[in-house]
């Protein structure tokens, strides 16, 4: 799993900002009951990106997409696969 620091380094490299608040928000449920590593289903999808956009703006939404794609790639996702729309779709396409 990419660490908080890896996510920050990637968005800093690509977007010129660490976007720490975005990474913290996306992974807020990580390791917490009842989710553990299954926390990604809560915010790692297009609906989560839109929430980030509403809270932090367009640039932050780009950072959220980068974060989510990094995590999805670890699960075997590729850009030719469907991008999860929301929590239900995230689970339906085989992620947890």
Buried (B, 14 or more C-beta within 10 A) or exposed (E): EBEBEEBBEBBBEEBEBBBBEBBEBBBEBBEEEEBEEBBBBBBBBBBBBEBBBEEBEEBBBBBBBBBBBBBBEEEEBEEEEEBBEBBEBBBEBEBE
